[in-house]
Amino acid sequence: MIPFNRQNIKFLEKLGFIISLFYLSSICAETKYNLFNCPDLEATLQCSSECKIHGKVEFDVLTEEVTIKTLSNKNNIVYLLQDCSIKTPTEWLCNKSLIEPKKLAFFGYEIFQMQAGVFSQQSNVYSTSKASWIETFQCAKRF
């Protein structure tokens, strides 16, 4: 049994601090999920069986920003999102406006959220080549 003197208590406090740092770094570390394409918003928010596998996605959640890396057969995309409200690594919401300031043009928006560990993404982007708005929905679950 370890005697409880001042020196041992200081050591135990430092040890507890180091252990909590390792725990926090493991929570905030990148996590991999299966990424799915979904037909509509309802299926996306539930990440239901209507959604079809698209690839993988990784999240790196920091105190004020979220990095999302999508990996698929077609392409790999990295998003660095700074307009975020982060409660925990599994509860956050980020918005991204697609604006071209020189032309004073708005081309759409994207909403990224993690709720109870389920990721959802909604994009509404104007396609100049098709002259129409294109909505896409994705979700992700841990594998």
N, C-alpha and C positions, 0 to 999 in steps of 0.2 A: 504494500500500500504506500502511496506517495504522501509524504507529510505536507500539510497545507501551510507553507510559509510564504512570505512575500515574493520570493524569487520564483517559486513554483507556480504561484498564481499568475504572475506576469507571463511566464512561459506558456501556461494554458490559455491565457487571453490571446497571445500572439498566434498560437496554434489554431485556436478557434477562428481568428481573423483570416488566416491563410486558407483554412478549409472552406470558409464562406466565399472567399474569392474564387477558388476552384469551382465551387458550386455555381456561382453566378456566371462565370465564364462558360460553363457547360450549358446553362440555360440560354445565354445570349449567342452562343455559337451558331454557325450556319446549320440549318436543318433541311433535309431533303424530303420532298413530297412528290407523289405522282400528280401530273398536271393533266386536266381534262378540258375539252371543248364542250360547251353546253348549248342547248337550243334556245334557252330563254333565261330571264333573271331568276325565276322561281327555282328552276333546276340548278342554277348556279349557286344560289344561297344554301341549298340543301346538299349540293354536290351529289346529286341523285344518280341512279343507274342510267338515266337518259344521257348523261355526259359520257363522252368517248375519250379514251386515253390519247394524249397528244405528245407527251414527253415527261420531262422531269423539271422541277423548279426548286431553287434553293433560296432561303431567306437569311439575311443578316440584319438583325434588329438592334439598333443602337439607341441611345437615349433620345435623339432628335431626328433620326433618319432611318430609312429602311432601304436596303439593297436587295433587289430581286433579280435572280439569274434564271432565265428559262432556257432549257436545253431540249431541242427537238430535232427530228430528222431534217426539217426544212431550214431552220436557222436557230441561232443562239442570240438572245437579247438580254442586255443588262439594263435595269432601271435603277437609278439613284433617286429616291423620293425624299424630298425635304419638307413638303407641306403635309406633315403627319401629326396625328394625335395618337400617342403611344401610351397605353396603360401597362401592358406586360408584353413579353415576346409572343404571346398567343392571343392578344387583344389589342388591335391597332387599326387605324384608318388613315389612308393617304389619298390625296387628290392630285391630279396632274392636268393642267389646261394646255391645250395645243394651240399656241398663239404665234403668229408671225408679226412681230411689232413693226417692222419696216413697211409692211403692206396694210397694217391695221386690220389683220384678218384673224378670225377665230376658226380653227379647224376641228374643234371637238374637245372631248375630255375623257379622262380615264379615272376610275375609282378602284382602289385596291384596298381590300380589308381582310383582316384575320379575326375571326370570331370563334371562340371556343376551340381554337386549333384548326379550324377549317378556313382555307383561303378562298376568296372570290375576287374576280376582276371583271369590271364592266367597261367596255370601250365604245365610244360613240364618236366616230371620226368621219369627216367629210372627204370623199374621194373626188378630186377635181377631174380625174379621167372618166369616172362614171357619172359625174354630176349628181351624186346622191350620198346620203348618210349611210354608213355601214356600222351596224352594231355587232359586237362580238362579246361573248361571255366565256369565262374560264373559271375553273375551281381547282382546288388541290387538297389532297388528303395525304397524311403521312403514310409511308409504306414500311 
